[in-house]
């Protein structure tokens, strides 16, 4: 049987096992993982790979290692025949282990991962506590090597356990947040916002980032786009949909967009997602924009890469990040920043949508600075299409004054 390709961490552990085997003069050395019911030989260093190989398993309760963990056998057995408990176990009969040393592998949080072991097919009276000490040093080194991968695997398993049921159900729930003309206070569109189970207590951006870690971001994003598209027939105006550059380049996203009424769609590219190839991005977008699709650059003002996005893509919409919008009416420095970005948008022919509008005072200040559209809790949180309104009247002047204070 061909041995599976080892990871870099497994190769490093194999070197430690080789050191153990050669230093102790035994026949083989191996690292195990104990899952409560089964012992997994994860890395084996042996001159007999057809008998002992990576991936072998056996019932945990019948192993020398478990008997040692339970205190039924000592960690060092120079001659297995001297221990009746050991002689009743399978390894004493086949493959006739006669010398054995095993120490636990413990992770940094105290979790028992498995064992670090060496064994021989003949008794070895020279095996001693000193050899156990060497194995303990090598075991700690092996634990340091494997722990990052163990943590990553546990993290990915937890993510998959959360996300796969959502994916199987067709993707996240999608609500709409109104986008309002700051001059007329009429709703002109809405942004589709994904919502995941409240019990997770995680923002949508984190959920999509988690999906990326397990290779599911593309599928989850396209599902969210499809859910957003379902709202087009239930609302007036345009619907803004978020997509990462990586997903935009995929076949599944292209197939989705091919059947859409693109004159009612605004695609938002977040500035937090890197764009490696602007030529490719422009090539993908060109036929879509020719059919009426509008492009928005999201989170402008939150960092520097959004300015590069603007120059490279000539977007139809520039969305100001909430960090430079909320509290704008009381902050002259923010007003200067917003005014500069409004002027930039005007020079490039783009419309401005200000996110994070939370007060009437901020809405009025934005309008005075030339921002065309606003979005935020002042106009409404994300909701169902049926709960969207067509108009969002101004608050009375007295209420604005109180809010401004």
C-alpha positions as CSV (number, residue, x, y, z in Angstrom):
1,X,0.0,0.0,0.0
2,X,1.3,3.5,-0.9
3,X,1.9,5.6,2.2
4,X,-0.2,8.8,2.3
5,X,1.7,12.0,1.8
6,X,2.7,13.5,5.1
7,X,2.1,17.1,6.0
8,X,5.1,19.2,7.0
9,X,4.1,18.9,10.7
10,X,3.9,15.1,10.3
11,X,7.3,15.0,8.7
12,X,8.7,16.9,11.7
13,X,7.1,14.5,14.1
14,X,8.6,11.6,12.1
15,X,12.0,13.0,12.7
16,X,11.4,13.1,16.4
17,X,10.2,9.6,16.3
18,X,13.3,8.5,14.4
19,X,15.4,10.1,17.1
20,X,13.5,8.2,19.7
21,X,13.8,4.9,17.9
22,X,17.5,5.2,17.2
23,X,18.3,6.6,20.7
24,X,16.5,3.8,22.4
25,X,17.6,1.1,19.9
26,X,14.1,-0.1,19.5
27,X,12.2,-1.4,16.4
28,X,9.7,1.3,15.9
29,X,8.3,4.5,17.3
30,X,4.9,6.1,16.8
31,X,2.6,9.0,17.8
32,X,-1.0,8.2,18.5
33,X,-4.2,10.2,18.8
34,X,-6.8,8.9,21.3
35,X,-10.4,9.9,20.6
36,X,-12.0,8.1,23.5
37,X,-12.8,4.9,21.7
38,X,-10.1,4.4,19.1
39,X,-6.3,4.7,19.1
40,X,-5.1,6.2,15.8
41,X,-1.4,5.7,14.8
42,X,-1.0,9.1,13.2
43,X,2.7,9.0,12.5
44,X,4.8,5.7,12.5
45,X,8.5,5.5,12.2
46,X,9.3,1.8,11.4
47,X,11.5,-0.2,9.1
48,X,8.4,-2.5,8.6
49,X,5.9,-0.1,6.9
50,X,3.8,-3.0,5.7
51,X,3.0,-4.0,9.3
52,X,3.0,-0.6,11.0
53,X,1.9,2.4,9.0
54,X,0.3,5.8,9.3
55,X,-3.4,5.5,9.8
56,X,-3.6,2.2,11.5
57,X,-6.3,2.0,14.3
58,X,-7.2,-0.3,17.1
59,X,-9.7,-0.2,20.0
60,X,-8.3,2.2,22.5
61,X,-9.3,0.1,25.5
62,X,-7.2,-2.9,24.3
63,X,-3.9,-0.9,23.9
64,X,-0.8,-0.8,26.0
65,X,-1.1,3.0,25.9
66,X,-4.5,3.0,27.6
67,X,-3.4,0.6,30.2
68,X,-0.5,2.9,31.0
69,X,-2.7,5.9,31.1
70,X,-5.1,4.0,33.5
71,X,-2.1,3.1,35.8
72,X,-2.5,-0.6,35.1
73,X,1.0,-0.8,33.5
74,X,4.2,1.2,34.0
75,X,5.3,3.7,31.3
76,X,8.5,1.7,30.8
77,X,8.4,-2.1,30.2
78,X,11.8,-3.6,29.5
79,X,10.2,-7.0,29.2
80,X,6.5,-7.2,28.5
81,X,6.4,-10.8,29.6
82,X,7.0,-9.5,33.2
83,X,3.5,-7.9,33.2
84,X,0.5,-10.3,33.1
85,X,-1.9,-7.4,32.2
86,X,0.2,-6.6,29.2
87,X,0.4,-10.2,28.0
88,X,-3.4,-10.3,27.8
89,X,-3.5,-7.5,25.3
90,X,-3.5,-8.0,21.5
91,X,-0.1,-6.3,21.0
92,X,1.7,-8.9,23.1
93,X,0.4,-11.6,20.7
94,X,0.5,-9.8,17.4
95,X,2.9,-8.3,16.5
96,X,4.5,-9.8,19.7
97,X,5.8,-6.5,21.3
98,X,8.3,-7.4,24.0
99,X,9.7,-4.0,25.1
100,X,7.7,-0.8,25.3
101,X,7.8,2.8,26.5
102,X,4.9,5.3,26.3
103,X,4.4,8.9,27.5
104,X,1.3,11.1,27.1
105,X,1.1,13.9,24.6
106,X,-0.5,16.9,26.2
107,X,-1.5,20.1,24.5
108,X,-0.9,23.6,26.1
109,X,-4.4,23.7,27.6
110,X,-3.8,20.4,29.4
111,X,-5.8,18.3,26.9
112,X,-4.5,14.8,26.4
113,X,-4.1,14.4,22.7
114,X,-2.5,10.9,22.6
115,X,0.8,9.2,23.2
116,X,4.4,9.2,22.1
117,X,5.7,5.6,22.1
118,X,8.6,3.3,21.1
119,X,8.5,-0.5,21.0
120,X,10.7,-3.5,20.3
121,X,10.2,-7.1,19.3
122,X,12.7,-8.3,21.9
123,X,13.1,-7.6,25.6
124,X,15.5,-4.8,26.4
125,X,16.7,-4.7,30.0
126,X,18.5,-1.4,29.3
127,X,15.2,0.5,29.1
128,X,14.9,2.8,32.1
129,X,13.4,5.9,33.6
130,X,16.1,7.9,31.7
131,X,14.6,6.7,28.4
132,X,11.2,7.8,29.6
133,X,12.6,11.3,30.3
134,X,13.9,11.5,26.8
135,X,10.5,10.4,25.4
136,X,8.8,13.1,27.5
137,X,11.1,15.8,26.0
138,X,10.4,14.5,22.5
139,X,6.7,14.3,23.2
140,X,6.5,17.9,24.3
141,X,8.3,18.9,21.1
142,X,5.9,16.9,19.0
143,X,2.9,18.5,20.8
144,X,4.2,21.9,20.0
145,X,4.5,20.9,16.3
146,X,1.0,19.5,16.0
147,X,-1.0,21.9,18.2
148,X,-1.6,24.6,15.5
149,X,-3.0,22.0,13.2
150,X,-5.1,20.4,15.9
151,X,-6.5,23.9,16.8
152,X,-7.2,24.6,13.2
153,X,-9.0,21.3,12.6
154,X,-11.1,21.9,15.7
155,X,-11.9,25.4,14.6
156,X,-12.9,24.2,11.1
157,X,-15.0,21.4,12.6
158,X,-16.9,23.9,14.7
159,X,-17.4,26.2,11.8
160,X,-18.6,23.4,9.6
161,X,-21.0,22.3,12.3
162,X,-22.6,25.8,12.3
163,X,-22.5,26.6,8.6
164,X,-23.4,23.4,6.9
165,X,-27.0,23.3,8.1
166,X,-27.4,26.9,6.9
167,X,-26.0,26.0,3.5
168,X,-28.1,22.9,3.3
169,X,-31.2,25.1,4.0
170,X,-30.3,27.4,1.1
171,X,-28.2,30.1,2.7
172,X,-28.7,32.9,5.3
173,X,-31.8,34.9,5.8
174,X,-31.7,38.2,3.9
175,X,-33.3,41.4,5.0
176,X,-33.4,44.8,3.4
177,X,-32.2,48.2,4.8
178,X,-33.6,51.3,3.1
179,X,-31.4,53.6,1.1
180,X,-33.0,57.1,1.1
181,X,-32.6,60.3,-1.0
182,X,-31.4,62.8,1.6
183,X,-33.0,65.7,-0.3
184,X,-36.5,64.2,-0.9
185,X,-36.5,61.6,1.8
186,X,-37.9,59.0,-0.6
187,X,-36.5,55.5,-0.6
188,X,-34.6,54.8,-3.9
189,X,-33.3,51.4,-3.0
190,X,-32.3,49.0,-0.3
191,X,-29.2,47.0,0.7
192,X,-29.6,43.2,1.1
193,X,-28.0,42.2,4.4
194,X,-27.5,38.6,5.4
195,X,-28.6,37.4,8.8
196,X,-27.3,34.3,10.6
197,X,-28.8,32.6,13.7
198,X,-28.9,35.0,16.6
199,X,-27.6,32.4,18.9
200,X,-24.2,32.5,17.2
201,X,-23.7,36.2,18.3
202,X,-21.5,36.7,15.2
203,X,-21.6,39.5,12.7
204,X,-22.3,38.5,9.0
205,X,-18.8,39.5,7.9
206,X,-17.3,37.0,10.4
207,X,-19.7,34.3,9.2
208,X,-18.6,34.7,5.6
209,X,-14.9,34.8,6.7
210,X,-15.5,31.6,8.6
211,X,-17.0,30.1,5.4
212,X,-13.8,31.0,3.6
213,X,-11.8,29.0,6.1
214,X,-13.6,25.8,5.2
215,X,-13.8,26.5,1.5
216,X,-17.5,27.4,1.5
217,X,-17.5,31.2,0.9
218,X,-18.3,31.0,-2.8
219,X,-21.3,28.8,-2.2
220,X,-22.6,30.8,0.8
221,X,-22.2,34.1,-1.0
222,X,-24.0,33.0,-4.1
223,X,-26.8,31.6,-1.9
224,X,-27.1,35.0,-0.2
225,X,-27.2,36.7,-3.7
226,X,-30.1,34.4,-4.7
227,X,-31.9,35.1,-1.5
228,X,-31.5,38.9,-2.1
229,X,-32.7,38.5,-5.7
230,X,-35.9,36.9,-4.4
231,X,-36.8,40.3,-3.0
232,X,-36.6,42.2,-6.3
233,X,-40.2,41.4,-7.2
234,X,-41.4,42.6,-3.8
235,X,-39.8,46.1,-3.6
236,X,-39.4,49.1,-5.7
237,X,-36.0,50.7,-6.5
238,X,-32.7,48.9,-6.7
239,X,-31.3,46.2,-4.5
240,X,-27.6,46.4,-3.5
241,X,-26.0,43.1,-3.1
242,X,-22.6,42.4,-1.5
243,X,-20.1,40.1,-3.1
244,X,-16.4,39.5,-2.6
245,X,-14.1,39.8,-5.7
246,X,-13.1,36.2,-5.4
247,X,-16.7,35.1,-5.7
248,X,-17.4,37.5,-8.5
249,X,-14.9,35.7,-10.6
250,X,-16.5,32.3,-10.2
251,X,-18.8,30.5,-12.7
252,X,-21.6,30.1,-10.2
253,X,-21.7,33.9,-9.7
254,X,-21.6,34.5,-13.4
255,X,-24.5,32.1,-13.9
256,X,-26.5,33.8,-11.3
257,X,-25.9,37.3,-12.7
258,X,-26.7,36.1,-16.3
259,X,-30.4,35.7,-15.4
260,X,-30.8,38.9,-13.3
261,X,-32.5,42.2,-14.3
262,X,-29.2,44.0,-13.8
263,X,-30.7,47.5,-14.2
264,X,-32.1,47.0,-10.7
265,X,-28.9,45.6,-9.2
266,X,-26.0,47.3,-7.5
267,X,-23.0,45.1,-6.7
268,X,-21.1,46.2,-3.7
269,X,-17.4,45.3,-3.4
270,X,-16.1,45.6,0.1
271,X,-12.7,47.4,0.5
272,X,-11.7,44.8,3.1
273,X,-11.4,42.1,0.3
274,X,-8.1,42.4,-1.7
275,X,-8.3,42.6,-5.5
276,X,-5.3,40.9,-7.1
277,X,-6.1,41.6,-10.7
278,X,-8.0,44.7,-11.7
279,X,-7.8,43.9,-15.4
280,X,-9.7,40.7,-14.7
281,X,-12.2,42.5,-12.6
282,X,-12.9,45.1,-15.3
283,X,-13.2,42.3,-17.9
284,X,-15.8,40.5,-15.8
285,X,-17.7,43.6,-15.0
286,X,-17.8,45.2,-18.5
287,X,-20.6,43.1,-20.1
288,X,-22.6,43.2,-16.9
289,X,-22.3,47.0,-16.6
290,X,-23.3,47.2,-20.3
291,X,-26.5,45.5,-19.3
292,X,-27.2,48.1,-16.6
293,X,-25.4,46.7,-13.6
294,X,-24.1,49.4,-11.3
295,X,-20.9,48.9,-9.2
296,X,-20.5,50.2,-5.7
297,X,-17.3,50.4,-3.6
298,X,-18.2,49.8,0.0
299,X,-16.5,51.0,3.2
300,X,-14.8,54.0,1.6
301,X,-13.0,56.0,4.2
302,X,-12.2,53.0,6.4
303,X,-8.8,52.5,4.8
304,X,-6.6,53.2,1.8
305,X,-7.4,50.4,-0.6
306,X,-10.8,51.7,-1.4
307,X,-9.2,54.7,-3.1
308,X,-7.3,52.4,-5.4
309,X,-10.6,50.5,-6.1
310,X,-12.2,53.8,-7.1
311,X,-9.4,54.8,-9.4
312,X,-9.2,51.3,-11.0
313,X,-12.9,50.6,-11.4
314,X,-14.7,53.9,-11.9
315,X,-17.7,52.8,-9.7
316,X,-21.2,54.2,-10.1
317,X,-21.6,54.4,-6.3
318,X,-19.2,55.3,-3.5
319,X,-20.4,54.2,-0.1
320,X,-19.0,56.1,2.9
321,X,-18.0,54.0,5.8
322,X,-20.0,54.5,9.0
323,X,-16.8,55.4,10.9
324,X,-16.7,58.8,9.1
325,X,-20.5,59.4,9.1
326,X,-21.8,58.6,12.6
327,X,-21.5,61.8,14.7
328,X,-20.6,63.9,11.6
329,X,-22.8,66.9,12.7
330,X,-20.6,67.4,15.8
331,X,-17.2,66.8,14.2
332,X,-15.7,69.4,11.8
333,X,-12.8,67.1,10.9
334,X,-15.2,64.4,9.7
335,X,-17.0,67.0,7.7
336,X,-13.8,67.9,5.9
337,X,-13.2,64.2,5.1
338,X,-16.8,63.6,3.9
339,X,-16.7,66.8,1.8
340,X,-13.5,65.6,0.1
341,X,-14.9,62.2,-0.7
342,X,-18.1,63.8,-2.0
343,X,-16.0,66.0,-4.3
344,X,-14.0,62.9,-5.4
345,X,-17.3,61.1,-6.3
346,X,-18.5,64.1,-8.2
347,X,-15.3,64.2,-10.2
348,X,-15.6,60.5,-11.1
349,X,-19.3,60.7,-11.9
350,X,-20.3,58.5,-8.9
351,X,-23.2,58.9,-6.4
352,X,-22.5,58.9,-2.7
353,X,-24.3,56.7,-0.2
354,X,-23.5,57.5,3.4
355,X,-23.8,54.5,5.7
356,X,-24.3,54.8,9.5
357,X,-26.7,57.7,9.5
358,X,-28.2,57.5,13.0
359,X,-29.6,61.0,13.6
360,X,-31.5,63.7,11.8
361,X,-28.6,66.1,12.5
362,X,-26.2,63.8,10.6
363,X,-28.6,63.4,7.8
364,X,-29.0,67.1,7.4
365,X,-25.3,67.7,7.6
366,X,-24.7,65.1,4.9
367,X,-27.2,66.7,2.6
368,X,-25.5,70.0,3.2
369,X,-22.1,68.5,2.2
370,X,-23.5,67.2,-1.1
371,X,-24.1,63.5,-0.2
372,X,-27.0,62.3,-2.3
373,X,-28.2,59.2,-0.4
374,X,-28.2,57.9,3.2
375,X,-28.5,54.6,4.9
376,X,-28.6,53.8,8.6
377,X,-30.7,53.2,11.7
378,X,-32.2,56.7,11.5
379,X,-34.1,55.5,8.5
380,X,-34.5,51.9,9.6
381,X,-32.8,48.7,10.4
382,X,-32.7,45.8,8.1
383,X,-36.2,44.4,7.7
384,X,-38.6,42.5,5.5
385,X,-39.6,43.9,2.1
386,X,-43.2,44.4,3.4
387,X,-42.0,46.6,6.2
388,X,-40.0,49.0,4.0
389,X,-41.5,52.4,3.6
390,X,-41.5,54.6,0.5
391,X,-40.9,57.9,2.4
392,X,-38.9,58.8,5.5
393,X,-40.0,62.3,6.6
394,X,-37.6,64.7,8.4
395,X,-37.8,65.0,12.1
396,X,-39.2,68.3,13.5
397,X,-36.5,70.9,14.2
398,X,-37.0,70.6,17.9
399,X,-36.3,66.9,17.8
400,X,-33.2,67.5,15.7
401,X,-31.9,70.0,18.2
402,X,-32.4,67.5,21.1
403,X,-30.7,64.8,19.0
404,X,-27.8,67.1,18.2
405,X,-27.2,67.8,21.9
